[in-house]
Amino acid sequence: MPWPRPRSLRKPCSGSHILGSRWLSDPSRKVILKFAVSCRVLTLVLQALFNVVIPDHQAEAFSPPRLAPSGSVDKLVEGLLGGLSRWDAEHFLFIAEHGYLYEHNFAFFPGFPVALLVGSELLRPLRGLLSQRSCLLIAVALLNSLFSVLAAVTLYDLGCLVLHCPRQAFYSALLFCLTPANVFLAAGYSEALFALLTFCAMGQLERGRGWASGLLFTLASGVRANGLVNVGFLLHSQCRGFFSSFMVLSPTRQLVKLMASVCLSVLALSLPFALFQYYAYTQFCLPGSPRSIPEPLVQLAVDKGYRTTEGNLPPWCSWDLPLIYSYIQDVYWNVGFLRYFELKQVPNFLLAAPMAILVASAIWTYVTTHPWLCLTLGLQRSRDKTPHPGFLSPQVFVYLVHAAVLLLFGGLCMHVQVLTRFLGSSTPVVYWFAAHLLQDKEPLLRSLETAPAKPSSEDCPPGQRVPRNSIMVLFCNWKTCSAVTRYILQYFLTYWLLGLLLHCNFLPWT
């Protein structure tokens, strides 16, 4: 029989969470918000320090000339925030400032550049002091900090809905603040915005708000290409609804409704991608009025061999399905099945190994716990009658499948070192499983959960426990922590800091 949506249990790990209360009435959410803001501020301070102290590596990366003269305030902004503009961030800043001038710019979806452009427009009153690039850098720092903080709180809400274990949801949100993909949530990359939209969409779907979820997933697919994979959440939800009502309502009517919903979901999430590809086609493949390009940018195209809209007709224009995105990934980035499996890429595989092992372990743990549920694609009741709140909740199944698809595709078809930010910004499983391991293997956390409640603070509802930042407690009691706890926290904190140190100075951390 169909698997019903689990109800909240009233046990320490399964306490009911009143989602209709005011947003900040939950003291756990306040702790998460405070920790997330602190981590964002520390990230910006450290990247500025590393950028000033350590000389930049001369990397072969996209580096367009600055067209506007730089004043003293611009130089100050560049010194403080320049570390946020390395590697692919330069593409996003360039697109926000100049639009899609070069063919390879179309590897980067327009959602984040549009957000940067809106953010820089809000700083228009400062244009007398700042160039547009400086405004964009400030927009990167402010917007990505905001997106990251909101994503942490949203992940907590999502965890409460799916895990039915507010304590584990609390740990996972705190771990997100120390994510190994930290530098990419701060720099001029689209990961922070994508994580926020994706977690919000997942939460709306868990609340039964299909239209709101579909809209947010559609926006996410306009930010990153892997947003297309999120259609699986909508399809699984629709299939689950179909099977739950199959024996009650007219099967034919339900089947027609299911097919219509599936088609609508696929079309909606594919729309940003399709429109983006069509825009590229109109720019490169159809005759039109020539676009004015500043001379320094034209010279850059000549020097580097970049194709502009004024160049020869690209080969992809003559394809039966002219997709510029596929062409760029193939020709410019050499992305393809097993193309990265070379001896010289062993260091990059080692760099991605911790994230791959973490997600693979999560999949193995879940599948071995719920083999029947996995065999029936999460649509049938498990034969195991034991309740499993937390990461092993049956509701986690579809998130595990999503993480498995991303891991398989990223490991086989992408530049493998991208796995850390690819998975860290796309799936909550990374943080749910790490929180599950901490809660299961760390005696100190169990003692904190059973400790007598502290007196309520002034802004905490009467009788409600004031939560501690459990992750900081673990750091303060490092020597007494279990080996599993130390491995997890070492990985998160090492990548959190090392990414800032290397990425902000054009060293290989992409």
VOGU-3710 file (C-alpha; in Angstrom, 3 decimals, decimal comma):
1> mpwprprslr> 0,000/0,000/0,000  1,158/3,593/-0,600  3,467/5,148/1,907  1,643/7,812/3,942  3,357/11,030/4,894  4,775/10,432/8,401  3,379/12,456/11,254  5,499/14,279/13,782  6,211/12,181/16,877  6,467/13,535/20,392
11> kpcsgshilg> 9,811/12,023/21,344  13,084/13,865/22,067  14,289/13,291/18,499  10,836/13,540/17,011  9,340/16,509/18,774  6,574/18,309/16,923  7,627/21,541/15,277  5,004/24,256/15,055  5,665/25,638/11,603  2,858/28,139/11,808
21> srwlsdpsrk> 4,509/30,090/14,625  6,352/33,301/14,035  9,570/32,926/12,046  11,926/33,837/14,894  9,953/32,346/17,775  12,004/29,148/17,534  15,196/29,669/19,600  17,056/27,108/17,432  16,453/29,289/14,409  17,967/32,249/16,266
31> vilkfavscr> 21,108/30,271/17,065  21,413/29,223/13,415  20,878/32,786/12,232  23,513/34,133/14,606  26,038/31,430/13,677  25,400/31,857/9,940  25,903/35,626/10,131  29,090/35,153/12,174  30,458/32,673/9,632  29,658/35,038/6,743
41> vltlvlqalf> 31,381/37,967/8,432  34,419/35,839/9,298  34,550/34,559/5,705  34,651/38,083/4,292  37,307/39,169/6,779  39,524/36,157/6,102  39,264/36,391/2,323  40,302/40,052/2,527  43,228/39,142/4,797  44,388/36,264/2,595
51> nvvipdhqae> 44,006/38,402/-0,517  46,194/41,145/0,947  48,852/38,973/2,577  49,311/36,282/-0,102  50,308/37,305/-3,646  47,979/36,157/-6,423  49,009/33,215/-8,557  49,247/34,032/-12,260  46,554/31,657/-13,438  45,354/31,184/-17,010
61> afspprlaps> 41,847/32,364/-16,225  39,347/34,700/-17,837  40,567/38,229/-17,049  38,914/40,980/-19,106  40,340/44,524/-19,081  38,789/47,186/-16,876  37,135/49,802/-19,059  36,462/52,441/-16,414  39,262/54,213/-14,534  39,677/53,181/-10,907
71> gsvdklvegl> 39,576/55,758/-8,152  40,954/55,430/-4,647  37,658/54,043/-3,305  37,553/51,495/-6,143  41,038/50,327/-5,208  39,954/49,971/-1,606  36,938/47,879/-2,621  39,128/45,734/-4,879  41,589/45,205/-2,042  38,879/44,201/0,428
81> lgglsrwdae> 36,615/42,195/-1,871  38,802/41,293/-4,837  39,176/37,744/-3,519  35,525/37,189/-4,377  36,150/37,736/-8,099  38,465/34,811/-8,869  38,048/32,046/-11,439  34,448/31,634/-12,648  33,321/34,623/-10,584  34,946/36,842/-13,190
91> hflfiaehgy> 32,534/35,455/-15,790  29,500/36,304/-13,679  30,783/39,831/-12,983  31,573/40,335/-16,670  28,115/39,162/-17,745  26,423/41,411/-15,192  28,424/44,401/-16,452  28,575/43,796/-20,208  26,081/41,047/-21,014  26,794/37,885/-22,995
101> lyehnfaffp> 29,466/39,116/-25,415  31,574/35,999/-25,841  30,425/32,524/-26,805  31,907/30,821/-23,736  30,000/33,217/-21,447  26,909/31,152/-22,210  28,208/28,387/-19,933  26,934/30,562/-17,067  23,197/30,887/-16,588  21,636/34,357/-16,266
111> gfpvallvgs> 19,898/34,036/-12,883  22,832/35,129/-10,740  24,098/37,918/-13,057  20,566/39,372/-13,038  20,577/39,302/-9,225  23,965/41,073/-9,211  22,715/43,680/-11,653  19,690/44,388/-9,457  21,945/44,587/-6,392  24,340/47,000/-8,101
121> ellrplrgll> 21,428/49,178/-9,201  20,471/49,593/-5,549  23,942/51,084/-5,058  23,428/53,603/-7,865  23,548/56,587/-5,432  27,211/55,649/-4,835  28,136/55,725/-8,535  29,888/59,053/-8,035  32,396/57,298/-5,780  32,347/53,781/-7,185
131> sqrsclliav> 32,669/52,224/-10,611  30,113/49,650/-11,727  32,569/46,836/-11,032  32,995/48,013/-7,440  29,227/48,122/-7,051  29,035/44,581/-8,415  31,707/43,368/-5,984  29,803/44,889/-3,066  26,624/43,290/-4,395  28,396/39,909/-4,484
141> allnslfsvl> 29,492/40,243/-0,853  26,099/41,405/0,432  23,820/39,221/-1,675  25,738/35,971/-1,288  26,028/36,562/2,454  22,267/37,100/2,589  21,552/34,074/0,394  23,824/31,844/2,502  22,292/32,917/5,806  18,755/32,402/4,503
151> aavtlydlgc> 19,755/29,033/3,006  20,980/27,859/6,425  17,684/28,782/8,090  15,709/27,298/5,191  17,681/24,053/5,491  16,694/23,885/9,165  13,012/24,306/8,287  13,303/21,680/5,551  14,997/19,291/7,960  12,194/19,687/10,489
161> lvlhcprqaf> 9,659/18,815/7,788  11,485/15,827/6,314  13,501/14,358/9,188  10,864/14,790/11,914  13,810/15,369/14,196  14,336/19,065/14,989  17,602/18,326/16,811  19,123/16,653/13,732  17,772/19,446/11,538  19,470/21,903/13,910
171> ysallfcltp> 22,829/20,137/13,600  22,593/19,988/9,811  21,915/23,727/9,535  24,906/24,493/11,764  27,062/22,237/9,592  25,857/24,080/6,493  27,349/27,246/7,990  30,710/25,421/7,959  30,174/23,810/4,566  33,264/22,585/2,683
181> anvflaagys> 31,918/24,645/-0,240  32,148/27,803/1,883  34,238/29,935/-0,463  31,812/29,323/-3,337  28,901/30,554/-1,209  30,801/33,789/-0,596  32,555/34,439/-3,924  30,829/35,611/-7,089  29,415/32,180/-7,868  25,777/31,149/-8,187
191> ealfalltfc> 25,903/28,411/-5,515  24,437/30,461/-2,640  21,422/31,641/-4,639  20,910/28,157/-6,047  21,031/26,540/-2,591  18,496/29,024/-1,243  16,043/28,544/-4,113  16,435/24,760/-4,069  15,958/24,368/-0,312  12,989/26,751/-0,412
201> amgqlergrg> 11,405/24,781/-3,268  11,897/21,502/-1,419  10,298/22,969/1,694  7,304/24,251/-0,217  6,818/20,829/-1,796  6,939/19,159/1,630  4,213/21,557/2,771  2,051/20,489/-0,169  2,400/23,783/-2,052  3,118/22,346/-5,476
211> wasgllftla> 2,704/25,562/-7,461  5,049/27,566/-5,213  7,553/24,718/-5,286  7,393/24,494/-9,085  7,978/28,235/-9,414  11,021/28,128/-7,116  12,457/25,079/-8,874  11,970/26,904/-12,193  13,859/29,927/-10,874  16,623/27,604/-9,645
221> sgvranglvn> 16,941/26,068/-13,119  17,584/29,593/-14,413  20,529/29,877/-12,007  22,326/26,580/-12,579  21,941/23,851/-15,218  21,701/21,080/-12,616  18,440/22,674/-11,503  16,850/20,607/-14,274  17,427/17,481/-12,173  15,087/18,901/-9,523
231> vgfllhsqcr> 12,142/17,951/-11,715  12,477/14,534/-10,114  11,073/15,903/-6,842  7,926/17,102/-8,577  7,529/13,867/-10,545  7,965/11,701/-7,449  5,458/13,784/-5,497  2,944/13,504/-8,329  3,438/9,728/-8,636  3,046/9,331/-4,895
241> gffssfmvls> -0,211/11,259/-5,026  -1,384/9,142/-7,938  -0,787/5,832/-6,145  -2,316/7,078/-2,898  -5,594/7,957/-4,647  -5,543/5,176/-7,259  -7,941/2,904/-5,374  -10,223/5,718/-4,214  -10,843/7,877/-7,271  -11,309/7,117/-10,964
251> ptrqlvklma> -8,038/5,536/-12,236  -8,459/6,975/-15,734  -9,039/10,474/-14,451  -6,090/10,197/-12,084  -3,848/8,912/-14,877  -4,761/11,837/-17,140  -4,153/14,227/-14,262  -0,780/12,610/-13,593  0,323/12,849/-17,226  -0,748/16,485/-17,427
261> svclsvlals> 1,111/17,302/-14,200  4,263/15,529/-15,376  4,256/17,360/-18,726  3,650/20,707/-17,037  6,462/20,130/-14,540  8,972/19,138/-17,224  8,014/22,090/-19,417  8,156/24,580/-16,544  11,601/23,541/-15,305  12,952/23,318/-18,862
271> lpfalfqyya> 11,665/26,771/-19,807  14,618/28,857/-18,484  17,097/26,524/-20,186  15,160/26,588/-23,467  14,819/30,386/-23,457  18,520/30,770/-22,691  19,482/28,484/-25,577  17,104/30,339/-27,893  18,606/33,686/-26,901  22,071/32,357/-27,775
281> ytqfclpgsp> 20,746/31,100/-31,101  19,360/34,537/-31,973  22,689/36,145/-31,108  25,007/33,819/-33,034  22,938/32,084/-35,683  20,399/34,632/-36,945  21,204/37,802/-38,871  20,639/40,992/-36,951  21,967/44,449/-36,267  25,611/44,398/-35,148
291> rsipeplvql> 26,163/44,746/-31,424  28,444/47,495/-30,211  31,403/46,015/-28,345  34,062/48,230/-26,720  37,379/48,078/-28,550  39,403/46,618/-25,611  36,948/43,719/-25,407  37,168/43,179/-29,161  40,961/43,085/-28,868  40,692/40,573/-26,026
301> avdkgyrtte> 38,591/38,330/-28,262  41,225/38,584/-31,003  44,117/37,867/-28,612  42,442/34,927/-26,850  40,453/33,520/-29,752  37,064/34,177/-28,153  34,125/34,011/-30,539  31,749/36,991/-30,573  28,452/37,492/-32,346  30,329/39,266/-35,164
311> gnlppwcswd> 32,533/36,252/-35,927  32,028/33,249/-38,178  28,905/31,135/-37,814  29,540/28,607/-34,990  29,281/24,911/-35,909  26,530/24,281/-33,352  24,181/26,551/-35,321  23,829/23,819/-37,939  22,976/21,073/-35,451  19,511/19,508/-35,554
321> lpliysyiqd> 19,142/20,686/-31,945  21,399/23,749/-31,699  22,354/23,805/-28,013  25,177/26,207/-27,269  25,476/24,864/-23,710  26,414/21,365/-24,867  28,875/22,774/-27,383  30,606/24,996/-24,809  30,925/22,230/-22,227  32,445/19,976/-24,871
331> vywnvgflry> 34,792/22,398/-26,661  35,777/24,940/-24,009  35,678/22,841/-20,812  36,204/19,325/-22,226  33,292/18,006/-20,167  32,115/14,542/-21,145  31,770/10,943/-20,057  35,028/9,691/-18,410  37,072/12,492/-20,011  38,522/13,452/-16,651
341> felkqvpnfl> 39,790/9,947/-15,919  43,464/10,692/-16,523  46,516/10,058/-14,399  47,273/13,775/-14,107  43,837/14,356/-12,543  44,516/12,108/-9,528  45,013/15,140/-7,207  41,588/16,450/-8,216  40,001/13,070/-7,511  41,630/13,114/-4,085
351> laapmailva> 40,305/16,622/-3,520  36,761/15,465/-4,289  37,073/12,157/-2,435  35,792/13,274/1,015  32,548/14,650/-0,421  32,089/11,610/-2,679  32,709/9,220/0,223  30,294/11,116/2,484  27,447/11,001/-0,043  28,182/7,406/-1,088
361> saiwtyvtth> 28,142/6,368/2,577  24,811/8,129/3,033  23,344/6,219/0,089  24,695/2,872/1,322  23,441/3,438/4,879  19,966/4,334/3,682  19,655/1,536/1,117  20,764/-1,143/3,570  18,291/0,166/6,141  15,331/0,451/3,728
371> pwlcltlglq> 15,920/-2,084/0,915  12,195/-2,630/0,221  11,432/1,082/0,232  14,240/1,661/-2,289  13,161/-1,238/-4,504  9,646/0,212/-4,698  11,004/3,741/-5,401  9,635/5,075/-2,135  6,039/4,519/-3,221  5,249/1,501/-1,035
381> rsrdktphpg> 5,161/1,102/2,722  8,344/-0,359/4,175  8,155/-3,844/5,663  10,181/-2,577/8,599  7,701/-1,430/11,259  10,378/0,304/13,349  9,985/4,108/13,260  13,013/5,862/11,768  12,991/9,591/12,544  15,955/11,572/11,334
391> flspqvfvyl> 18,079/10,799/8,297  16,604/7,297/8,008  13,067/8,646/7,676  11,239/7,228/4,618  10,683/10,783/3,382  14,420/11,110/2,761  14,288/8,553/-0,084  13,715/10,998/-2,932  16,530/13,231/-1,615  18,864/10,211/-1,625
401> vhaavlllfg> 18,002/9,452/-5,249  18,642/13,086/-6,160  22,033/13,023/-4,399  22,930/9,725/-6,074  22,155/11,115/-9,541  24,277/14,207/-8,873  27,153/12,124/-7,495  27,079/9,717/-10,449  26,894/12,456/-13,065  29,464/14,665/-11,346
411> glcmhvqvlt> 31,937/11,834/-10,835  31,701/10,441/-14,361  31,036/13,448/-16,588  32,264/16,636/-14,897  35,530/18,092/-13,669  35,580/15,992/-10,535  36,977/18,675/-8,201  33,700/20,542/-8,702  31,899/17,813/-6,703  32,446/19,641/-3,409
421> rflgsstpvv> 30,518/22,743/-4,398  28,244/20,858/-6,778  26,862/18,598/-4,040  27,343/21,046/-1,179  24,971/23,563/-2,749  22,473/21,171/-4,353  21,472/18,509/-1,852  20,659/18,599/1,879  21,780/14,961/2,166  25,378/16,109/2,714
431> ywfaahllqd> 24,391/17,887/5,925  21,641/15,500/7,046  23,938/12,484/6,939  26,797/14,314/8,649  24,348/15,402/11,383  23,060/11,810/11,607  26,592/10,524/12,176  27,299/13,137/14,829  24,077/12,390/16,663  24,590/8,636/16,404
441> kepllrslet> 28,317/8,439/17,190  29,002/11,365/19,514  28,226/10,746/23,233  28,708/14,428/24,036  25,775/15,406/21,816  23,567/12,825/23,470  24,467/14,243/26,863  23,600/17,740/25,641  20,213/16,505/24,418  19,357/14,992/27,792
451> apakpssedc> 20,813/17,794/29,919  18,363/19,849/32,028  16,959/22,851/30,226  18,691/26,168/30,762  16,640/29,090/32,000  14,772/30,817/29,204  16,208/33,995/27,783  14,163/37,133/27,476  13,178/36,415/23,840  12,567/32,710/24,333
461> ppgqrvprns> 9,024/31,449/25,037  8,459/30,502/28,701  9,470/26,938/29,517  11,334/26,426/26,239  14,958/25,318/26,279  17,579/27,791/25,119  19,617/25,698/22,627  23,373/25,727/22,503  25,467/25,877/19,393  26,275/22,173/19,512
471> imvlfcnwkt> 28,985/22,373/16,838  30,913/24,970/18,839  30,527/22,807/21,943  32,173/19,960/20,036  35,058/22,205/18,988  35,507/23,337/22,595  35,645/19,695/23,737  37,712/18,448/20,826  39,898/16,009/22,756  36,921/14,131/24,184
481> csavtryilq> 35,074/13,828/20,874  34,736/10,506/19,075  36,853/9,700/16,028  33,860/10,054/13,680  33,120/13,528/15,048  36,717/14,641/14,600  36,852/13,310/11,015  33,661/15,143/10,025  34,547/18,441/11,685  38,133/18,314/10,415
491> yfltywllgl> 36,885/17,859/6,870  34,339/20,668/7,095  36,638/23,143/8,810  39,733/22,314/6,711  37,907/22,815/3,412  36,124/25,867/4,826  39,491/27,565/5,505  41,630/26,043/2,754  39,124/27,060/0,097  39,364/30,680/1,207
501> llhcnflpwt> 43,148/30,593/1,313  43,603/29,100/-2,152  40,621/30,295/-4,183  40,976/33,963/-3,239  44,536/34,015/-4,606  43,867/32,276/-7,936  45,319/29,035/-6,602  43,720/25,772/-7,821  40,499/25,524/-5,842  37,589/25,634/-8,260
//
